[in-house]
Amino acid sequence: MNATPDPEAPVDAAFVRRWLDAAAAAMDRESARLTELDSPIGDADHGTNMRRGFLAARTAVEQDPPETPGGVLVLVGRTLISTVGGASGPLYGTLLRRAGKELGEEQAVSAARLRDALRAGVDGVAALGGAGPEDKTMLDALLPALDALTGALDAGGGAADALAAASAAADEGAKATTPLRARKGRASYLGERSVGHQDPGATSSALLITALAETARGDV
């Protein structure tokens, strides 16, 4: 790797590629745990699907690297939609592709601009899945992460600290799905039997936000 990135530098295409690499590594590393979480309330394939999708996205970016942060996100989102089975592909694909389209052709953006793009992506996920807070979905990690990121940035925090706060909030949000009854998705069919299990989609979303925070810190 080259010199450690400046953690407060603008978000450019290289930054987003590093984020993708970190996310792909996390999905690979945590694949078995994600599938274990999915087994009681889903199809027992979330870890496998996320690993396959993010590794395919990394390959697609390596083969034809876009020159803008938005371009990288759009390509990753498109690849996830085409390679990840079940609901996860369209949901994650919508999240990242919508965020990329929001960034447009800008060569580099601020943390606040990235936050706004992610908000657009999360809005797309909510619309696609018809879900909201405490429905035991990936939104239960993503919405707290965005709130924490916004609060930290509004308070004058730097990008690295703000994204660290977002990561912590996403992780707490994922854990907080355990006592919830699922109201959307495959798990909702189980009714009360979905209670007591941490949502795998919220967990993988927390991994995605943590990878973003690690990239901002220069850990990857």
N, C-alpha and C positions, 0 to 999 in steps of 0.2 A: 504494500500500500504506500501511497505517497504521503507527504506530510499531513499531520493531523489537521482536519478542517477547522476553520474558525467557527466556534459554536454559535456565534451571533451573525454569521455571514448570511446574505440573502439566500433564499431557496432557489437553486437552479437545477438544471437537468441532472448534473452529477450528484447533487444532494439527493434527489428523488431516486436515482439509481442505487445509491448507497442504502437508502431506506428500503427499497425493494429487496436488495440483497439480504439485509438484516431480517426483513419479514419472512423471506423464503427460508432462511436458516432457522428462524423460530418455528415456522410451521413444520419443517422437517424434524427438528429436535422434539417438538411437543406433539407430534402426530399421534403417538400411541395414547397419550393422556387425553387428547381431544376425542379420540374414538372411544375411549373408556367412558368419558362423560356422556357421549352420544348413545351408548349402548342401552341404558335403561329407558330413554325417552325419545330416541330417534331411530335411525337406520344403521347405527354402528359404523358409519363410514365418513364422519365429518373430518377426522384427522387425515384419512387417506385422501379425501377429496381436496382438502386445503393444501396438503403437501404437493399433490400432483399439479394443482392449479398454479400455485406460486412458483414452483420450479419451472413450469412451462412458460410462465410470464417472464421469469428471469432469462430464460433462453431466448425468448422472442426479442427482448430488449437488447441482449448481447448481440444478436444477429443483425439487428437494424436499429441502433440506438437513436431515438428521437433527440432533437436538439433543444427542446424546451421542457420545462417541468410538466406543463399540461399535456404535452405530447407523450411523455412517458406514462403518465397516469391513464390516459385514454387507451394506450396500447395494452397496459396491464389489465385494465378493466375489460377490454374486448377479449383478451386471452382467457381471463377467468370465466367469462360467460361461455366461451366455446369449449372449455376443458373441464370445468367443475360440474359434477352432477347435482341433482336435486335443486333445492331452493338456494343453496349457498352461492352457486355461480352467478345467477342473475342478481342476487342481492349485493354481493361483493363487487361484481362487475359494475352495477349501477353506482355504488358508492364511489368507486375510483374513476370511472369514466365521466360521471357527472362532475366530479371535482376537477378533473382535467379540462373538461369543456369550459368550466367556469374560469379557469386560468387563461384560457385562450392561447395566444401566441407569445405571451410575455416571456422574455428570456430569463428573468429572475424576479422573485416576488418576496415580500416580507412575510414574517410569521403571521401577521394579522390577515394578510391576503390569503395565505394558505388556510387559515382558520375559516375564512369566509367560503372558500372553495369546499372545504370539508363539510361545512354546514349545508351547502347546496347538495353535496353527495348524500348526507344523512337524511335530508328532506326527501330525496329521491327514494332512498331505502324505505322510509316510513310510508310514502305513497304507494310504492310497489307492494309492500307486504301488508299494508293496512294496519300496522302496529303502532303502539305508543309506549310511553313509560310503564314499566312494571307488567308488561305482557310476557316477560321471560323470553326476550329475543336479544339480538345483537345491539339493539338500540339502548338496552339497559347498561351497556358499557360505553357506547358512543356518545350518548347525550350528556352523561356526567363529565366525560372527557372534554367535550366542547364547552360546557359551562365552566369547568376549571380553567381551561385554556383562555377563555374570554376574560374571566375574572383576573387571572394573573397578568395578562397583557394590559388590561385596563388599569391595573394598579402600577403599571410601569415596569413590570418584570421583563427580563430578556427572554429571547426565544428558548434557550436551553432550559431555564428554570420554569417557564410557562408550560413547556411540553412535558417536563418532569411531573408537574402538577396534574396535567392531563392524563399521563400514564398511571399515576397513583389513583386518580378518580375512576379510570376505566377498570382497573383491577378490582377496586372496591365494588364498583357497579356489577362486575361479573360475579363476584362472590355473593352479592346481595340477591342474586336470582335464585339462590338455593331454596329459600322458603316460599317462593312465589308459585302460584298455580299458572301453568302456561295457558295463554288465551289465543295464541296464534301458532301456526305451523304444525308440524307433525306431532309435537309433544302435547298440543292442546287436546288431541284425541284421548289422551290418558286421563284427563280430568284431574281428580285429587291425587292420582298416582304420580303426577309430574312434580308434586311438592317434595322437597328434600333432595333435589338434584340440581347441581349447578349447570346453567345453560351452556352448551358447547359453543354456540354462535357468539354469545357474549364473551366467552373465554378467548376465542380466536380473535375477536375484535380487540380485546385488551392486548393481546400479543402484537397486533398490528400497530396500536398506539405506542406501546412500549418500544417497538423497533424504531418508530419515529423519534421518540425521546432519546434513544441511544444514539441515533444518527446526529441529532442536534448537539449532543454532548461531545461528539467526536469519538465515541466508543467503537464505531465501526467504519 
